Amino acid sequence: MGCLAFALLLTLLTIVPARAQQLPQTITLDSVLQRISKNNPMLQQYDYRAKAMDAYAEGAKSWMAPMVGGGVFMIPYPGAEVMNESDKGSFMISAEQSIPNPAKQRAKQKYMQSKAGIEQASKEVQYNDLRAQAKTAYYNWVVLEKQLDVLKDNERIMEFMLKVARIRYPYSQGKLGSIYKAEARLHEVQNMQDMVTAQIAQQNTQLNMLMDLPQNTNYKIDTTIAVTLPAVPQGTVDSTYLASARSDIRQLDRTIESMQLGVEMEKKERLPEFSLRFDHMYPRDNMMPQQYTAMGMISIPIAPWSSKMYKANTKAMNLEIQAMQRERKAMLNEAEGMAKSMALELGSLHHHLENYTTKIIPALKKNYDVTMLAYEQNNAQLPEVIDAWEALNMAQMEYLRNLQQLYQMTVNYEKEIER
C-alpha cells in the first residue's frame, strides 16, 4: 500500500504542474504581432527566397568549366596513299577555357543582389496584411468580450425581474404574460451568449493560425484597450510620407532599382569576352617533332547582327521602368486620397461613439433605473421595465457594434498608411 500511495503522489505531482502550464495566459496585441513576425510561415518563405538570391549572387562571378578533349589531327583517310611517314598525322589533346568579362560579372552580381531586396520588401507587404488581420481578430475579440459582459449583466437583470414577477404573481400584482415575456427575453440573452462565445473561439483560432500555434491553444487577451477609444488621426498624410511608409511602394522602388540594374547588365553585353585554347599533337611518325597550337579568342558583340538583341532588351526594360514609375505615382495618389477619406470618416465615427458614452447610454440607464425603482415600489408594470431594459440593451449593443466598426476602420487606416 505504501508503494501504491507513493506512486499516486508522484503522478499527482507531475499532473498538477502540467495543468498549471495549460492555464490561459493574457497575451497582448504587441506579443501577437511579434509572434507573427517571428513564426508565421508565410513570412519565413521570403527570408529563404532572399537567401536564395544572395546565393545566386555569390555564383555570379564564377567562370565556365574548362573543356578538354582528344582526337586525331590530319590523319589520312583509309585507303589513301601515304608518300611520306610525316603525312600520317598526329594524335591531339586539347584544352579550352572561356574567360568572362569582369564588368559583366559585377553587373550580374549587383542585379542578383537587388532581387534579394525585392524579396525583403515583399515580406514587409505580406506582414502589413497579416498585421491587419491580427489586429482585426484581436479587436473583434475585445469587443466580443465586452458584449459577453453586457449579456451576462442582462442575464442577471432578467433573472432578477423574472424572480420578482414570479413572487408577485400569486398576489395578483403581475400578469402571467409578462412572466412568459421575461422568460423569452432571458432565453434570447442566453442564446446570444452562446453565439458570442462561438465567435470568440473563431477569433482565437484565427490568431493561432497567424501565430503558427496549435489550434487548441487557449489564452486570454488584454481587454483594457477597449476602455479608451482609438485616437483620431491628426494632421494630413501626404505622398512624401506614404512613399517612405508604405511597404508596397518600397517594394515597387526595389523592383525599379532592380530593373535599372538589369538595364546596366544588359548594356554590358556589348563588352567582349575572351577564351584561350591549347592543342598538343603527338605525331605518328617518331621522326617528327611534337607540336602545339595556342590561340586566344575575343568576341565582337558590337557586330550589327549580334547587337540587335541587347539593344532591343535595353529599350524594352527602360519602357517597363517608365510604366512602373507611372504605377508608383498612381498608387501614391490613390493612397493619399484614401487616407484622407478614412481620417474624416474616423473622426465622424469617433464623435458618434462619444455621444453614446456621454449622452445616449447614460440617459437610457437613468430611465431604466427609474423604471426599475418604480417597479420595485409597485408603481410600474414588468413590461415597462422590460421596455426600458431593451432600450438600454439595444443602445449598449449598438455602441459595441459601432466600436467594432471604429476599430476595423482604424486597422484599415493603419494598414493604408503603414503605421
C-alpha positions as a printed Julia matrix, in Angstrom:
419×3 Matrix{Float64}:
   0.0    0.0      0.0
   2.87   2.35     0.8
   4.36   1.92    -2.67
   0.95   2.48    -4.25
   0.44   5.72    -2.31
   3.92   6.91    -3.28
   3.18   6.2     -6.96
  -0.09   8.12    -6.79
   1.69  11.06    -5.17
   4.28  11.14    -7.94
   1.51  11.04   -10.53
  -0.26  14.0     -8.94
   2.97  15.97    -8.71
   3.57  15.51   -12.44
  -0.03  16.23   -13.49
  -0.58  19.42   -11.47
   2.34  21.42   -12.98
   1.31  20.27   -16.47
  -2.21  21.56   -15.93
  -0.84  24.76   -14.47
   1.11  25.35   -17.65
  -2.09  24.96   -19.7
  -3.94  27.69   -17.8
  -4.91  30.6    -20.07
  -2.49  33.47   -20.01
  -3.09  37.05   -21.06
  -1.45  37.91   -24.37
  -1.15  41.48   -25.57
  -1.54  42.71   -29.12
   2.17  43.57   -29.32
   3.02  40.0    -28.33
   0.72  38.68   -31.02
   2.39  40.83   -33.67
   5.86  39.8    -32.51
   4.95  36.13   -32.72
   3.56  36.61   -36.23
   6.69  38.42   -37.34
   8.87  35.63   -35.97
   6.89  32.44   -36.58
   4.46  32.9    -39.47
   5.46  30.57   -42.34
   4.19  33.0    -44.97
   6.84  35.48   -43.82
   9.61  32.92   -43.42
   9.35  31.96   -47.09
  10.58  35.42   -48.1
  13.66  35.06   -45.88
  14.58  31.85   -47.66
  13.95  33.41   -51.06
  16.18  36.36   -50.17
  18.91  33.96   -49.06
  18.5   32.1    -52.34
  19.05  35.32   -54.29
  22.15  36.06   -52.21
  23.4   32.58   -53.04
  22.8   33.23   -56.74
  24.74  36.48   -56.39
  27.7   34.62   -54.88
  27.92  32.48   -58.01
  27.67  35.42   -60.41
  31.48  35.76   -60.64
  32.15  32.11   -61.4
  33.83  31.01   -64.62
  32.58  28.47   -67.09
  34.02  24.98   -66.66
  37.1   24.26   -68.78
  36.73  21.92   -71.73
  39.21  19.18   -72.6
  39.17  16.75   -75.5
  41.21  14.38   -77.57
  41.29  13.19   -81.17
  43.38  12.97   -84.29
  44.94  15.68   -86.41
  45.47  15.48   -90.17
  45.07  11.68   -90.37
  44.75  10.37   -93.97
  41.52   8.66   -94.94
  41.62   4.88   -95.09
  42.91   3.7    -98.43
  44.72   6.93   -99.18
  48.3    6.57  -100.45
  50.88   7.93   -97.98
  54.02   9.14   -99.76
  55.92  10.07   -96.61
  55.82   8.93   -93.0
  55.32  12.52   -91.9
  51.93  12.52   -93.65
  50.42  10.01   -91.21
  49.17  12.85   -88.98
  49.11  13.13   -85.2
  47.13  12.34   -82.1
  45.9   15.51   -80.39
  44.71  16.57   -76.97
  43.0   19.92   -76.48
  42.03  22.23   -73.59
  39.89  25.36   -73.75
  38.86  27.93   -71.15
  36.37  30.8    -71.52
  37.31  33.95   -69.59
  34.28  36.09   -68.67
  34.38  39.84   -68.69
  34.73  41.13   -65.05
  32.44  44.09   -65.75
  29.69  41.72   -66.84
  30.15  39.63   -63.71
  29.92  42.64   -61.4
  26.76  43.84   -63.16
  25.16  40.4    -62.82
  26.11  40.18   -59.14
  24.52  43.55   -58.37
  21.4   42.54   -60.26
  21.0   39.29   -58.31
  21.6   41.1    -55.01
  18.81  43.52   -55.89
  16.45  40.54   -56.22
  17.05  39.8    -52.53
  15.96  43.35   -51.71
  12.69  42.78   -53.6
  12.0   39.65   -51.52
  12.58  41.55   -48.28
  10.22  44.29   -49.44
   7.65  41.64   -50.39
   7.95  40.27   -46.86
   7.06  43.7    -45.46
   4.0   43.86   -47.73
   2.86  40.44   -46.53
   3.49  41.36   -42.89
   1.4   44.51   -43.25
  -1.5   42.35   -44.43
  -1.03  39.76   -41.67
  -0.7   42.51   -39.08
  -4.05  43.95   -40.19
  -5.66  40.5    -39.97
  -4.27  40.01   -36.46
  -5.43  43.43   -35.28
  -8.9   42.79   -36.7
  -9.19  39.44   -34.93
  -7.81  40.86   -31.68
 -10.11  43.9    -31.66
 -13.08  41.73   -32.59
 -12.25  39.53   -29.62
 -12.05  42.58   -27.35
 -15.47  43.83   -28.45
 -16.94  40.33   -28.16
 -15.68  40.11   -24.58
 -17.42  43.41   -23.86
 -20.58  42.11   -25.49
 -20.37  38.99   -23.33
 -20.04  41.14   -20.19
 -23.12  43.12   -21.21
 -25.06  39.93   -21.91
 -24.12  38.45   -18.54
 -25.33  41.63   -16.83
 -28.51  41.41   -18.84
 -28.94  37.79   -17.8
 -28.66  38.75   -14.14
 -31.14  41.6    -14.64
 -33.68  39.37   -16.41
 -33.3   36.65   -13.79
 -33.98  39.24   -11.08
 -37.02  40.64   -12.89
 -38.34  37.14   -13.51
 -37.85  36.24    -9.86
 -39.73  39.32    -8.68
 -42.52  38.73   -11.2
 -43.0   35.15   -10.01
 -43.15  36.3     -6.41
 -45.77  38.97    -7.2
 -47.95  36.86    -9.48
 -49.69  34.85    -6.72
 -50.69  38.14    -5.1
 -52.25  39.44    -8.36
 -49.52  42.08    -8.69
 -48.33  40.84   -12.07
 -49.56  39.21   -15.27
 -48.71  35.73   -16.47
 -47.97  37.05   -19.97
 -45.32  39.34   -18.53
 -43.61  36.38   -16.9
 -43.54  34.49   -20.21
 -42.18  37.58   -21.96
 -39.41  37.87   -19.37
 -38.58  34.18   -19.78
 -38.34  34.61   -23.56
 -36.0   37.58   -23.15
 -33.86  35.56   -20.73
 -33.52  32.7    -23.23
 -32.68  35.17   -26.0
 -29.88  36.61   -23.89
 -28.54  33.1    -23.19
 -28.65  32.25   -26.9
 -26.73  35.42   -27.71
 -24.13  34.46   -25.12
 -23.63  31.13   -26.89
 -23.24  32.92   -30.24
 -20.7   35.39   -28.84
 -18.74  32.58   -27.19
 -18.55  30.76   -30.53
 -17.36  33.95   -32.24
 -14.65  34.38   -29.58
 -13.46  30.84   -30.34
 -13.25  31.81   -34.03
 -11.05  34.8    -33.25
  -8.87  32.58   -31.07
  -8.48  30.14   -33.96
  -7.63  32.97   -36.36
  -4.9   34.3    -34.08
  -3.49  30.8    -33.54
  -3.25  30.34   -37.29
  -1.48  33.68   -37.75
   0.97  32.96   -34.88
   1.53  29.37   -36.11
   0.28  27.94   -32.81
  -1.66  24.68   -32.32
  -5.36  25.26   -32.93
  -6.27  24.08   -29.42
  -4.14  26.79   -27.76
  -6.27  28.94   -25.47
  -5.38  32.2    -23.73
  -6.85  35.48   -22.62
  -6.42  38.89   -24.22
  -5.98  42.37   -22.87
  -9.5   43.81   -22.93
  -8.45  47.11   -21.33
  -7.59  48.54   -24.75
 -11.34  48.84   -25.36
 -11.74  51.24   -22.43
 -10.31  54.17   -24.39
 -11.31  54.84   -27.96
  -8.64  54.72   -30.68
  -7.0   58.07   -31.26
  -8.29  60.14   -34.15
  -5.56  60.65   -36.81
  -4.07  64.09   -36.51
  -2.84  66.1    -39.47
  -2.75  65.05   -43.07
  -0.84  62.24   -44.7
   0.86  63.39   -47.88
   2.54  61.45   -50.67
   6.01  62.1    -49.24
   5.11  60.32   -46.02
   3.39  57.48   -47.85
   6.38  56.98   -50.16
   8.57  56.27   -47.15
   5.98  54.41   -45.06
   4.1   52.08   -47.42
   5.76  48.72   -47.97
   4.17  48.18   -51.39
   5.72  51.46   -52.58
   9.09  50.36   -51.23
   8.62  47.04   -53.0
   7.96  48.87   -56.25
  11.02  51.05   -55.65
  13.18  47.94   -55.14
  11.73  46.47   -58.33
  12.53  49.64   -60.29
  16.06  49.65   -58.9
  16.45  46.01   -59.89
  15.2   46.77   -63.39
  17.69  49.61   -63.68
  20.49  47.25   -62.67
  19.12  44.82   -65.24
  19.45  47.54   -67.87
  23.05  48.12   -66.85
  23.69  44.37   -67.01
  22.16  44.23   -70.48
  24.33  47.13   -71.62
  27.4   45.21   -70.56
  26.58  42.66   -73.26
  28.34  44.98   -75.71
  31.63  44.22   -73.95
  33.78  41.42   -75.39
  34.53  38.08   -73.78
  37.64  36.02   -74.12
  38.72  32.41   -74.43
  42.02  30.54   -74.57
  42.71  27.27   -76.37
  45.72  24.99   -76.32
  46.22  21.93   -78.58
  49.07  19.42   -78.31
  49.91  16.93   -81.11
  51.76  13.61   -80.85
  52.9   12.7    -84.41
  52.53   9.09   -85.51
  55.95   9.34   -87.11
  58.59   9.14   -84.42
  60.92  11.23   -86.55
  58.53  14.19   -86.44
  58.66  16.66   -83.51
  55.75  17.13   -81.13
  53.72  20.23   -81.99
  51.2   22.54   -80.36
  48.89  25.4    -81.12
  47.84  28.19   -78.68
  45.04  30.56   -79.52
  43.33  33.5    -77.86
  39.8   34.4    -78.92
  37.75  37.54   -78.4
  34.04  38.02   -79.15
  32.8   41.0    -81.14
  29.31  41.73   -79.73
  29.12  45.13   -81.42
  28.63  43.42   -84.77
  25.29  44.62   -86.21
  23.8   41.13   -86.43
  24.56  40.41   -82.78
  23.95  43.82   -81.17
  20.25  43.88   -82.03
  19.32  41.59   -79.15
  20.81  43.54   -76.23
  19.76  46.87   -77.75
  16.15  45.66   -78.02
  16.24  44.24   -74.48
  17.59  47.51   -73.1
  14.87  49.51   -74.82
  12.13  47.16   -73.56
  13.41  47.25   -69.97
  13.54  51.05   -69.98
   9.92  51.15   -71.13
   8.97  48.78   -68.3
  10.7   51.08   -65.81
   8.7   54.05   -67.09
   5.5   52.02   -66.7
   6.43  51.18   -63.1
   7.15  54.81   -62.32
   3.68  55.77   -63.58
   2.2   52.95   -61.49
   4.03  54.25   -58.44
   2.62  57.73   -58.92
  -0.91  56.36   -59.34
  -0.58  54.25   -56.19
   0.57  57.25   -54.15
  -2.29  59.42   -55.41
  -4.85  56.73   -54.6
  -3.35  56.05   -51.17
  -3.26  59.74   -50.26
  -6.92  60.21   -51.19
  -7.95  57.04   -49.38
  -6.07  58.02   -46.22
  -7.68  61.47   -46.08
 -11.14  60.0    -46.64
 -10.59  57.42   -43.88
  -9.34  60.07   -41.47
 -12.52  62.12   -41.95
 -14.74  59.06   -41.51
 -12.83  58.04   -38.37
 -13.32  61.48   -36.86
 -17.06  61.33   -37.53
 -17.46  57.86   -36.05
 -15.33  58.83   -33.06
 -17.7   61.72   -32.32
 -20.67  59.39   -32.82
 -19.35  56.99   -30.17
 -18.62  59.81   -27.74
 -22.3   60.76   -27.94
 -23.21  57.21   -26.98
 -20.91  57.17   -23.95
 -21.69  60.69   -22.7
 -25.34  61.18   -23.63
 -27.36  58.28   -25.03
 -26.37  55.38   -22.77
 -26.35  57.45   -19.52
 -29.85  58.78   -20.31
 -31.22  55.31   -21.05
 -29.51  53.96   -17.93
 -31.27  56.59   -15.81
 -34.56  55.73   -17.5
 -34.07  52.06   -16.68
 -33.07  52.79   -13.07
 -36.15  54.99   -12.56
 -38.47  52.42   -14.12
 -36.9   49.6    -12.12
 -37.25  51.59    -8.91
 -40.92  52.25    -9.7
 -41.41  48.55   -10.37
 -39.83  47.64    -7.03
 -42.21  50.13    -5.36
 -45.13  48.55    -7.25
 -45.7   51.71    -9.27
 -44.83  50.19   -12.66
 -45.55  47.0    -14.54
 -42.99  44.44   -15.72
 -43.48  45.2    -19.46
 -42.43  48.81   -18.78
 -39.25  47.58   -17.1
 -38.55  45.19   -19.98
 -39.05  48.0    -22.5
 -36.65  50.24   -20.56
 -34.14  47.4    -20.33
 -34.46  46.6    -24.05
 -33.84  50.24   -24.97
 -30.71  50.3    -22.79
 -29.57  46.92   -24.07
 -30.02  47.94   -27.71
 -28.04  51.13   -27.12
 -25.23  49.22   -25.42
 -25.03  46.63   -28.2
 -25.23  49.33   -30.86
 -22.38  51.14   -29.14
 -20.29  47.96   -29.2
 -21.1   47.36   -32.88
 -20.0   50.9    -33.66
 -16.9   50.4    -31.52
 -16.07  47.29   -33.55
 -16.57  49.3    -36.73
 -14.3   52.02   -35.37
 -11.57  49.5    -34.63
 -11.93  47.96   -38.08
 -11.67  51.37   -39.7
  -8.64  52.14   -37.55
  -7.0   48.9    -38.68
  -7.72  49.73   -42.32
  -6.36  53.25   -41.85
  -3.19  52.0    -40.19
  -2.79  49.42   -42.95
  -3.22  52.17   -45.54
  -0.54  54.41   -44.02
   1.61  51.52   -42.65
   1.61  52.64   -39.02
